[in-house]
Amino acid sequence: MRKFLFGAILCLTIGASAAVADPRPSPPQPQLFLRFTVMTGADDLRGGRDNVRATLVFDGTPSTTWMLNQRAMRWADRSTHQTTVPLPRGVRVHQIRSAILRTTFGGGLSGDNWDMMSVKVELTDETRRAYITMGHGGPKRFTGSDQRLDVPLAPPAADSLAK
């Protein structure tokens, strides 16, 4: 079922860009989402003013940013958190290039640090029945002077869905 679902999504999103003009209206594209699964290490993410945001970079579409620790919540040491964000309508899977994770904390004595063990980024549709890994990163220690992690994202190869 998972392979069929994402095979259909991939065909719709990749094939639609190469389609020949057809007088019939095209079916609506499914709403796609990215799920970020983040595992913290031995140092928490404080929350409040010290947060982490993800900026998605697309080919030919303006980037979009979301706060991953929603409502500025604290992420405790050695905990796992998931945040699901919608892709902008019209963005195709093959246009997704990367996610840039960036923290908002400053340096100095009152500045925060955060150990992120890993981040996994997965693609799904509105049914959320299946998830396909687009990319992963980590471990990373974020500090006031080192606040960024680039996570390359790529759609799975169409032949990997057939297996």
Backbone hydrogen bonds in HBPLUS format (Angstrom, degrees):
<---DONOR---> <-ACCEPTOR-->    atom                        ^
c    i                          cat <-CA-CA->   ^        H-A-AA   ^      H-
h    n   atom  resd res      DA  || num        DHA   H-A  angle D-A-AA Bond
n    s   type  num  typ     dist DA aas  dist angle  dist       angle   num
A0005-LEU N   A0001-MET O   2.85 MM   4  6.02 166.5  1.86 156.4 159.9     1
A0006-PHE N   A0002-ARG O   3.07 MM   4  6.25 173.8  2.08 155.2 156.1     2
A0007-GLY N   A0003-LYS O   2.84 MM   4  5.80 139.3  2.00 138.3 150.4     3
A0008-ALA N   A0004-PHE O   2.94 MM   4  6.12 155.4  2.00 148.9 154.5     4
A0009-ILE N   A0005-LEU O   3.01 MM   4  6.34 154.3  2.08 142.7 150.2     5
A0010-LEU N   A0006-PHE O   2.86 MM   4  5.87 165.8  1.88 142.6 146.8     6
A0011-CYS N   A0007-GLY O   2.95 MM   4  6.08 160.0  1.99 145.1 150.9     7
A0012-LEU N   A0008-ALA O   2.93 MM   4  6.10 161.5  1.96 148.9 154.0     8
A0013-THR N   A0009-ILE O   2.89 MM   4  6.06 163.8  1.92 155.1 159.4     9
A0014-ILE N   A0010-LEU O   2.81 MM   4  5.68 164.6  1.83 151.3 156.5    10
A0015-GLY N   A0011-CYS O   2.83 MM   4  5.10 138.2  2.01 124.9 138.5    11
A0016-ALA N   A0012-LEU O   3.27 MM   4  5.64 141.0  2.43 119.5 127.9    12
A0017-SER N   A0014-ILE O   3.33 MM   3  5.87 143.6  2.48 109.0 116.9    13
A0018-ALA N   A0015-GLY O   3.13 MM   3  5.42 144.2  2.26 106.1 115.9    14
A0087-LEU N   A0032-LEU O   2.88 MM  55  5.63 179.0  1.88 145.9 145.5    15
A0033-PHE N   A0124-THR O   2.90 MM  91  5.29 161.6  1.94 144.3 144.9    16
A0124-THR N   A0033-PHE O   2.98 MM  91  5.29 149.6  2.07 149.6 151.2    17
A0034-LEU N   A0085-VAL O   2.87 MM  51  5.42 159.5  1.91 159.5 164.9    18
A0085-VAL N   A0034-LEU O   2.82 MM  51  5.42 163.9  1.85 157.8 160.1    19
A0035-ARG N   A0122-GLU O   2.78 MM  87  5.11 156.4  1.83 143.2 151.4    20
A0122-GLU N   A0035-ARG O   2.92 MM  87  5.11 157.9  1.97 140.8 148.1    21
A0036-PHE N   A0083-THR O   2.76 MM  47  5.23 170.5  1.77 158.3 158.1    22
A0083-THR N   A0036-PHE O   2.94 MM  47  5.23 151.1  2.02 144.3 153.7    23
A0037-THR N   A0120-LYS O   2.89 MM  83  5.15 160.9  1.93 150.3 156.7    24
A0120-LYS N   A0037-THR O   2.92 MM  83  5.15 148.2  2.02 137.2 147.6    25
A0038-VAL N   A0081-HIS O   2.78 MM  43  5.26 163.2  1.81 160.2 163.7    26
A0081-HIS N   A0038-VAL O   2.83 MM  43  5.26 156.4  1.89 149.9 158.0    27
A0039-MET N   A0118-SER O   2.96 MM  79  5.32 164.2  1.98 148.8 152.4    28
A0117-MET N   A0039-MET O   2.75 MM  78  5.40 140.1  1.91 142.3 154.3    29
A0118-SER N   A0039-MET O   3.40 MM  79  5.32 157.3  2.45 133.9 136.9    30
A0040-THR N   A0079-SER O   2.87 MM  39  5.44 164.0  1.89 161.5 165.8    31
A0041-GLY N   A0115-ASP O   2.61 MM  74  4.81 155.5  1.67 147.0 140.9    32
A0078-ARG N   A0041-GLY O   2.79 MM  37  4.85 156.1  1.85 141.5 145.9    33
A0115-ASP N   A0043-ASP O   3.23 MM  72  5.12 168.1  2.25 127.0 130.6    34
A0045-LEU N   A0075-TRP O   2.97 MM  30  5.01 158.0  2.02 146.4 151.8    35
A0075-TRP N   A0045-LEU O   2.91 MM  30  5.01 161.1  1.95 145.9 152.1    36
A0047-GLY N   A0050-ASP O   2.81 MM   3  4.73 129.3  2.07 154.2 151.8    37
A0050-ASP N   A0047-GLY O   2.90 MM   3  4.73 160.0  1.94 124.6 120.7    38
A0048-GLY N   A0072-ALA O   2.91 MM  24  5.00 164.2  1.93 135.3 134.7    39
A0104-THR N   A0051-ASN O   2.99 MM  53  5.40 140.6  2.14 144.6 148.4    40
A0068-LEU N   A0052-VAL O   2.85 MM  16  5.82 151.4  1.93 145.8 155.5    41
A0053-ARG N   A0102-ARG O   2.87 MM  49  5.36 165.6  1.89 148.9 153.1    42
A0102-ARG N   A0053-ARG O   2.91 MM  49  5.36 156.4  1.97 150.1 157.0    43
A0054-ALA N   A0066-TRP O   2.77 MM  12  5.41 161.4  1.81 162.9 168.5    44
A0066-TRP N   A0054-ALA O   2.91 MM  12  5.41 154.9  1.97 148.1 155.2    45
A0055-THR N   A0100-ILE O   2.91 MM  45  5.04 157.6  1.96 135.7 142.8    46
A0100-ILE N   A0055-THR O   2.80 MM  45  5.04 160.8  1.84 142.0 148.4    47
A0056-LEU N   A0064-THR O   2.77 MM   8  5.37 159.2  1.81 165.0 164.6    48
A0064-THR N   A0056-LEU O   3.29 MM   8  5.37 143.7  2.43 133.5 143.6    49
A0057-VAL N   A0098-SER O   2.84 MM  41  5.22 168.3  1.86 153.9 153.9    50
A0097-ARG N   A0057-VAL O   2.84 MM  40  5.50 163.5  1.87 161.2 160.5    51
A0098-SER N   A0057-VAL O   3.36 MM  41  5.22 156.5  2.42 131.7 135.8    52
A0059-ASP N   A0095-GLN O   2.68 MM  36  4.77 144.3  1.81 133.9 146.4    53
A0072-ALA N   A0069-ASN O   3.01 MM   3  5.54 118.8  2.40 142.7 144.2    54
A0073-MET N   A0070-GLN O   3.32 MM   3  6.10 152.7  2.40 118.4 121.8    55
A0091-VAL N   A0088-PRO O   3.14 MM   3  5.86 163.9  2.17 139.4 141.5    56
A0095-GLN N   A0092-ARG O   2.95 MM   3  5.42 158.5  1.99 115.5 122.6    57
A0096-ILE N   A0093-VAL O   3.23 MM   3  5.76 164.9  2.25 117.8 122.0    58
A0153-LEU N   A0097-ARG O   2.91 MM  56  5.29 173.1  1.92 131.9 130.1    59
A0099-ALA N   A0151-VAL O   2.91 MM  52  5.14 155.5  1.97 141.6 149.6    60
A0151-VAL N   A0099-ALA O   2.77 MM  52  5.14 160.3  1.81 159.3 165.4    61
A0101-LEU N   A0149-LEU O   2.80 MM  48  5.08 161.8  1.83 161.8 158.0    62
A0149-LEU N   A0101-LEU O   2.83 MM  48  5.08 148.0  1.93 148.9 154.5    63
A0103-THR N   A0147-GLN O   2.95 MM  44  5.13 149.4  2.04 137.8 147.7    64
A0111-GLY N   A0108-GLY O   3.21 MM   3  5.15 153.1  2.29  99.5 107.5    65
A0114-TRP N   A0142-PHE O   2.96 MM  28  5.13 155.5  2.02 145.2 147.5    66
A0142-PHE N   A0114-TRP O   2.77 MM  28  5.13 156.3  1.83 164.3 162.5    67
A0116-MET N   A0140-LYS O   2.83 MM  24  5.25 172.5  1.84 169.1 166.7    68
A0140-LYS N   A0116-MET O   2.82 MM  24  5.25 156.5  1.87 156.1 162.2    69
A0119-VAL N   A0137-GLY O   2.91 MM  18  5.30 143.3  2.04 147.8 147.5    70
A0137-GLY N   A0119-VAL O   2.90 MM  18  5.30 149.1  2.00 146.7 153.5    71
A0121-VAL N   A0135-GLY O   2.85 MM  14  5.33 172.3  1.86 158.9 157.1    72
A0134-MET N   A0121-VAL O   2.73 MM  13  5.59 170.6  1.74 154.3 157.4    73
A0135-GLY N   A0121-VAL O   3.32 MM  14  5.33 148.0  2.43 144.0 143.4    74
A0123-LEU N   A0132-ILE O   2.72 MM   9  5.12 159.7  1.76 148.4 151.5    75
A0132-ILE N   A0123-LEU O   2.98 MM   9  5.12 155.3  2.04 140.6 148.7    76
A0128-ARG N   A0125-ASP O   3.08 MM   3  5.52 139.4  2.26 112.4 122.6    77
A0154-ALA N   A0134-MET O   3.03 MM  20  5.22 159.0  2.07 132.1 137.5    78
A0143-THR N   A0146-ASP O   3.00 MM   3  4.92 159.7  2.04 121.3 127.5    79
A0146-ASP N   A0143-THR O   3.27 MM   3  4.92 146.0  2.39  92.8 102.5    80
A0160-SER N   A0157-ALA O   2.92 MM   3  5.36 141.7  2.07 109.7 120.9    81
A0161-LEU N   A0158-ALA O   3.21 MM   3  5.52 145.0  2.34 103.5 112.8    82
A0162-ALA N   A0159-ASP O   3.30 MM   3  5.28 140.2  2.47  94.4 104.8    83
